[in-house]
């Protein structure tokens, strides 16, 4: 589908406090990730995946942790990236946050 309107796109509830909406082509995926359960006392567990990832902080504040790099305090307008198989995670500092993630190749496990 070439167009997905926000108000017509029912989010997937991944867990309480975490919803996502996706759009993708055969080679690229964009995911809107909405967090509503912050702030967090601790970061989520580190994870990695074969996909390259870039992320834009659309709202809220986070700390971004990435293997081999210094932790970064990020707020709306900031961006980060994680290379293929690089361990990374976030800690939510604000009550809510929205991240816009892009993945290459697409995350097939996100497609329902």
ZIWOBEL-V502876 format. One record per pair of residues at least 4 apart in sequence whose C-alpha atoms are under 6 Angstrom apart, sorted by the first residue. I is the first residue (numbers start at 1). J is the second residue. D is the distance in whole Angstrom. If there is no record, write none. Layout:
i->I j->J d->D
i->I j->J d->D
//
This chain:
i->11 j->19 d->6
i->11 j->20 d->5
i->11 j->21 d->5
i->12 j->19 d->5
i->12 j->20 d->5
i->13 j->19 d->5
i->14 j->18 d->6
i->14 j->19 d->6
i->17 j->35 d->5
i->17 j->36 d->5
i->17 j->37 d->5
i->18 j->34 d->6
i->18 j->35 d->5
i->19 j->33 d->6
i->19 j->34 d->5
i->20 j->32 d->5
i->20 j->33 d->5
i->21 j->31 d->6
i->21 j->32 d->5
i->22 j->30 d->6
i->22 j->31 d->4
i->23 j->29 d->6
i->23 j->30 d->5
i->24 j->28 d->6
i->24 j->29 d->4
i->27 j->105 d->5
i->27 j->106 d->6
i->28 j->103 d->6
i->28 j->104 d->5
i->28 j->105 d->6
i->28 j->106 d->5
i->29 j->102 d->5
i->29 j->103 d->5
i->29 j->106 d->5
i->30 j->101 d->6
i->30 j->102 d->4
i->31 j->100 d->6
i->31 j->101 d->5
i->32 j->99 d->6
i->32 j->100 d->5
i->33 j->98 d->6
i->33 j->99 d->5
i->34 j->97 d->6
i->34 j->98 d->5
i->35 j->96 d->5
i->35 j->97 d->5
i->36 j->96 d->4
i->38 j->92 d->6
i->38 j->94 d->6
i->38 j->95 d->4
i->38 j->96 d->6
i->39 j->92 d->5
i->39 j->93 d->5
i->39 j->94 d->5
i->39 j->95 d->5
i->40 j->92 d->5
i->43 j->90 d->6
i->43 j->91 d->4
i->46 j->87 d->6
i->46 j->88 d->5
i->46 j->89 d->5
i->47 j->87 d->5
i->47 j->88 d->6
i->48 j->85 d->5
i->48 j->86 d->6
i->48 j->87 d->5
i->49 j->85 d->5
i->50 j->84 d->5
i->50 j->85 d->5
i->51 j->84 d->5
i->51 j->103 d->6
i->51 j->104 d->5
i->51 j->105 d->6
i->52 j->83 d->5
i->52 j->84 d->5
i->52 j->103 d->6
i->52 j->104 d->5
i->53 j->81 d->6
i->53 j->82 d->5
i->53 j->102 d->6
i->53 j->103 d->5
i->54 j->80 d->6
i->54 j->81 d->4
i->54 j->101 d->6
i->54 j->102 d->5
i->55 j->79 d->5
i->55 j->80 d->5
i->55 j->100 d->5
i->55 j->101 d->4
i->56 j->79 d->4
i->56 j->99 d->6
i->56 j->100 d->5
i->57 j->76 d->5
i->57 j->77 d->6
i->57 j->78 d->5
i->57 j->79 d->6
i->57 j->99 d->5
i->58 j->76 d->5
i->58 j->77 d->6
i->58 j->98 d->5
i->58 j->99 d->6
i->59 j->76 d->5
i->59 j->97 d->5
i->59 j->98 d->5
i->60 j->75 d->6
i->60 j->76 d->6
i->60 j->94 d->6
i->60 j->96 d->6
i->60 j->97 d->4
i->61 j->74 d->6
i->61 j->75 d->4
i->61 j->93 d->5
i->61 j->94 d->5
i->62 j->73 d->6
i->62 j->74 d->5
i->62 j->91 d->5
i->62 j->92 d->5
i->62 j->93 d->5
i->63 j->72 d->5
i->63 j->73 d->4
i->63 j->74 d->6
i->63 j->90 d->5
i->63 j->91 d->5
i->64 j->71 d->6
i->64 j->72 d->5
i->64 j->90 d->5
i->65 j->71 d->5
i->65 j->88 d->5
i->65 j->89 d->5
i->65 j->90 d->6
i->66 j->87 d->6
i->66 j->88 d->4
i->67 j->87 d->5
i->74 j->78 d->6
//
